[in-house]
Amino acid sequence: MSKIRILPEILSNKIAAGEVVERPASVVKELVENALDAGSSKIVLEVEKGGRRLIRVSDNGSGMNRDDALLALERYATSKIFTDADLFAIQSLGFRGEALPSIASVSRFTLVTRESDAAGGTEIRVAGGKILKVAETGAPPGTMVTVENLFFNTPARRKFMKTVTTEMGHIADIAYSIAMGRPDVYFRLIHNGKTLKSWPPASDRFDRIADVLGLDVRAGLYPVDRKADRVRVDGWVSSPQVFRSTSRGVYIYVNGRFVRDRVIQHALFAGYRQRLVKGRFPMAALFVSLPSAQLDVNVHPTKREVRFSQQRLIHDLVQAAVEEALDREDRPSWGGADVAPGERFKEEKQISESRGPGYEAQSSKLKGQRRIKGLHGRQFDPLNDGGLQPFGRKRKTAARHPDTSDKGWQYEPGVRGEQARFWSAKNFGDLRIIGQLSNTYIACETPAGLLLLDQHAAHERVLYEQLQKRAGVLKKEAQRLLVPETVELGIREAGIMEELLAEFNTLGLEIEPFGTNTFVVRSVPTMLAGREIEPLIREIVETLAADGFNSGLEQSFDTCLKLMACHGSIRARQALDERQIRKLLQQLDACENPSHCPHGRPTWVQWTRRELEKAFNRIV
């Protein structure tokens, strides 16, 4: 007797269901995507007991006739593809032809459908993969699929279902993600007879995105738009001040399909580098559009993963788009009247287009020259004077001409003469210094209100960018220690240290092995002169050990720069005089990212005059 046999169709459908139908949310995804492929403009999703008892999806799409309805319940029956070439030009959300038969094999399944020009509809009832009834019925145009008692005939699968709350949470996630991607479609989500959410059609995609992400974050969403080689990335990303503790607020769409893609997600997070501290995640809705021939959607049974033929191009384009949006929108802004999020993007685009194609290149060159100027000034030398330093004198400055390389800044209305020039300030170095708070925060008056600067975080940013630009000359400027300092490390940390000795040397840290797991430090960069070296060395190697030291030499080198900047910067509770504060503010103006320290913490916070007046009940 042969040992190899062909599986019965019902059993093979159950096996397929194990791949396609992981939980009730999987059923919802497949049915809603089918409804969208049918051209529906209205979709209603009804759920009972988190999908355990009932899942029903009703739509007003094209519907099916009797023969097509029966054929749709056969495996590999689909209207989406016909040839091999179609697999590389897929425009629909579904195409495998496995969803309906797989779902019907593990549930009590009812399909009611009608074409718009048909006199009546068709009803098909299935239980555990067996067709029980096929009949004509009255029905509105479209399709209604009802799935009851999911996994009733596979108790092992039903046993692994989670609580009603958990399963409903997964269903809601699917509904939210699909609704965000199709703002032109009406969606309604009902659980146990109660409407949980209703999304009316939105003419502006941003309105639907803000509705899904939450109206409370609407004001903190920045527009993204960038193109390259027939690939486009657009959408919105959140301000670094708007974040979540998980990545669940990230929505990625590729050619209209909601996916969980590691390449795009990594690029998104890379765009926020040094703007978010570890453990915080941005919110985003990113839409990637590219030719179908450059995309493989036939990677996962549930179609939630894709593969790109030009993966590096996609990654770099997304990262550049996010960085561009954050550089544009998340920069210091205290030029007077508040500018709504995204409005600066629109204004800059209009100004740029009106001034011709050469404008952007010229402004970028001017901006780069301004950033480089003063970068290699003499070493910042904080003094310990002690006490609060109140500075009530306005800084006298020469008249400034508006700088066209920085758009979006506004003059304070109604202010004239010398005062107008002061209120038009747009750099940290132009702000009026009030003093220090607890010898930790620098208080400044801005045209918009009150600004507090974290002196340690700000100086850390300054030193980090100086280290990046001057890494090649730090070795020449190193200061040799009169008494070399020894550092003893653990076995794992010592191994990392041995691999990094050459990189340390280029930074002016001359370190040599000195016996088992022991190293001797013979010279240090000038910026670290007088600082304790052992804690710095130990923190660098322990941080790299905790991170796995598998991210590559470049990232490890960057970690060294961050920690050197941290140890070399001025400390909290360190008194500064006005000259030192002014120098720090001017150095901050030369930074590429003055708003965040290298670890992602903000360097400054601001309260507008309106916020202050409201706090003191001066306005209602």
Secondary structure, 3 states (H helix, E strand, C coil): CCCCCCCCHHHHHHHHHHHHCCCHHHHHHHHHHHHHHCCCCEEEEEEEHHHCCEEEEEECCCCCCHHHHHHCCCCCCCCCCCCHHHHHCCCCCCCCCCHHHHHHHCCEEEEEEECCCCCCEEEEEEECCEEEEEEEECCCCEEEEEEECCCCCCHHHHHCCCCHHHHHHHHHHHHHHHHHHCCCCEEEEEECCEEEEEECCCCCHHHHHHHHHCHHHHHHEEEEEEEECCEEEEEEEECCCCEECCHHHEEEEECCEEECCHHHHHHHHHHCCCCCCCCCEECEEEEEECCHHHEECCCCCCCCCCEECCHHHHHHHHHHHHHHHHHHHCCCCCCCCCCCCCHHHHHHHHHHHHHCCHHHHHHHHHHHHHHHCCCCCCCCCCCCCCCCCCCCCCCCCCCCCCCCCCCCCCCCCCCCHHHHHHHCCCCHHHCEEEEEECCCEEEEECCCEEEEEEHHHHHHHHHHHHHHHHHHHCCCCCEEEEEEEEEECCHHHHHHHHHHHHHHHHCCCEEEECCCCEEEEEEECHHHCCCCHHHHHHHHHHHHHHHCCCCCHHHHHHHHHHHHHHHHCCCCCCCCCHHHHHHHHHHHHCCCCCCECCCCCECEEEEEHHHHHHHCCCCC
